[in-house]
Amino acid sequence: MQDVSASALIPLMRIGDELGLFNVLGRKGPCTESEFSNYAKIDQRYAREWLLAMCAAGYVSHTDRVSKFYLTEEQKSVFAFEESSAFMLGAYDILSGNIHNIDNVREAFKTGKGVNYSDSHPCIFSGTARFFRPSYSANLLEKWIPAIPSVEKKLQDGCNFADIGCGFGVSSLMIANAFQNSKIYGFDIHRPSIENANKEAKQIKINNAIFKVADAENYDGEFDIITFFDCLHDMGDPLGASKYAFNHLKNDGTLILIEPSAADDPEENFNTIGQMYYAFSTMGCVPTSKSQKKGLALGAQAGPTKLFKILENAGFKTTKIVKKNATNMVIMAEK
Ligand SMILES: C[S@@+](CC[C@H](N)C(=O)[O-])C[C@H]1O[C@@H](n2cnc3c(N)ncnc32)[C@H](O)[C@@H]1O
């Protein structure tokens, strides 16, 4: 029942996000339901029912006899403020997008074919960026890059960096902003994501990042660092992509792979994070991979042994996990 109740909130979370309800409450609360509906410019009866559902979930707080509603500092950071590193609403873009994708994926279950990433509901594209951004902003510059000092030094001195499968370019733009001597290239096969990345770079005035539409096996250039953020397992041919990266890395170059944290043995992934990743993987990663050449369908929870094997078969000599947290592991590989 707890899981059913949590799933029942999915449409309410999307509506709350799209109408800016959490943000209004975060800025204006404590307020009565009537004040809230005026601030948010929504009907009072819907406002009341939404607020009560959120209180029942513990996502919104209330004063005595439920006369006023507000968000605690913790609730604000999870629900109200997009720039917070605890922000979780992006997950609901993906959850809603996956529901929209049911018809395509159900047919793929029967045929064994794939579903093109570009045929996903647009919620998936924005959701991927919004869901990963908090984790990248908490970890990338402060923990993951410093875990590989040679990479940090090259970025500081100025180097060529390629981010493959960059999507909206969240990771690429963080790196470009922090290391302005370096030139950052983001490549992805999905044109609307690349357009979004270039638009964002322009808006935030980042001049050292360039985004281009390219497959993981057809970009140009020679790089000091090549990264794959949460995308190698989405590719039909991760070995082909790793070999291509090997051939486009300088001899002393480094490949960095960010993948979901997972154990090799599926039973060890039978936990809250594993439940989410196996579900996301069934609805997104496996169909995307199967829609491409080879269609290896590694899955989001491939585990380190399979990933190391791919990198070693691609030619990399040293492979190791340099960081791991509840959601992600960072693997580095050198020639
Ligand atoms: C889960 S998203 C991750 C996006 C981004 N790296 C991030 O962390 O926000 C996977 C990305 O891989 C891209 N992708 C899938 N197959 C690809 C391929 N063969 N070549 C290049 N990009 C690919 C998709 O278009 C999508 O943007």
The ligand as an SDF file (V2000), in Angstrom:
LIG
                    3D

 27 29  0  0  0  0  0  0  0  0999 V2000
   20.2630    8.8780  -19.7110 C   0  0  0  0  0  0  0  0  0  0  0  0
   20.7160   10.0750  -20.8800 S   0  0  0  0  0  0  0  0  0  0  0  0
   22.0920   10.8870  -20.0670 C   0  0  0  0  0  0  0  0  0  0  0  0
   22.3490   12.2580  -20.6170 C   0  0  0  0  0  0  0  0  0  0  0  0
   23.4870   13.0390  -19.9660 C   0  0  0  0  0  0  0  0  0  0  0  0
   24.7500   12.3710  -20.0810 N   0  0  0  0  0  0  0  0  0  0  0  0
   23.1940   13.3360  -18.5160 C   0  0  0  0  0  0  0  0  0  0  0  0
   23.8730   12.7650  -17.6490 O   0  0  0  0  0  0  0  0  0  0  0  0
   22.2990   14.1530  -18.2150 O   0  0  0  0  0  0  0  0  0  0  0  0
   21.4740    9.1090  -22.1270 C   0  0  0  0  0  0  0  0  0  0  0  0
   21.9290    9.9320  -23.3430 C   0  0  0  0  0  0  0  0  0  0  0  0
   22.6710    9.0710  -24.2140 O   0  0  0  0  0  0  0  0  0  0  0  0
   22.4030    9.4820  -25.5360 C   0  0  0  0  0  0  0  0  0  0  0  0
   22.7610    8.3760  -26.4400 N   0  0  0  0  0  0  0  0  0  0  0  0
   22.1900    7.1580  -26.5130 C   0  0  0  0  0  0  0  0  0  0  0  0
   22.8010    6.4310  -27.4740 N   0  0  0  0  0  0  0  0  0  0  0  0
   23.7790    7.2040  -27.9990 C   0  0  0  0  0  0  0  0  0  0  0  0
   24.7540    6.9970  -29.0070 C   0  0  0  0  0  0  0  0  0  0  0  0
   24.8590    5.8370  -29.6530 N   0  0  0  0  0  0  0  0  0  0  0  0
   25.5980    8.0170  -29.3020 N   0  0  0  0  0  0  0  0  0  0  0  0
   25.5160    9.2080  -28.6440 C   0  0  0  0  0  0  0  0  0  0  0  0
   24.6140    9.4550  -27.6750 N   0  0  0  0  0  0  0  0  0  0  0  0
   23.7510    8.4590  -27.3520 C   0  0  0  0  0  0  0  0  0  0  0  0
   20.9190    9.7980  -25.5150 C   0  0  0  0  0  0  0  0  0  0  0  0
   20.5250   10.5690  -26.6270 O   0  0  0  0  0  0  0  0  0  0  0  0
   20.7830   10.5020  -24.1550 C   0  0  0  0  0  0  0  0  0  0  0  0
   20.9400   11.8830  -24.2830 O   0  0  0  0  0  0  0  0  0  0  0  0
  1  2  1  0
  2  3  1  0
  2 10  1  0
  3  4  1  0
  4  5  1  0
  5  6  1  0
  5  7  1  0
  7  8  2  0
  7  9  1  0
 10 11  1  0
 11 12  1  0
 11 26  1  0
 12 13  1  0
 13 14  1  0
 13 24  1  0
 14 15  1  0
 14 23  1  0
 15 16  2  0
 16 17  1  0
 17 18  1  0
 17 23  2  0
 18 19  1  0
 18 20  2  0
 20 21  1  0
 21 22  2  0
 22 23  1  0
 24 25  1  0
 24 26  1  0
 26 27  1  0
M  CHG  2   2   1   9  -1
M  END
$$$$
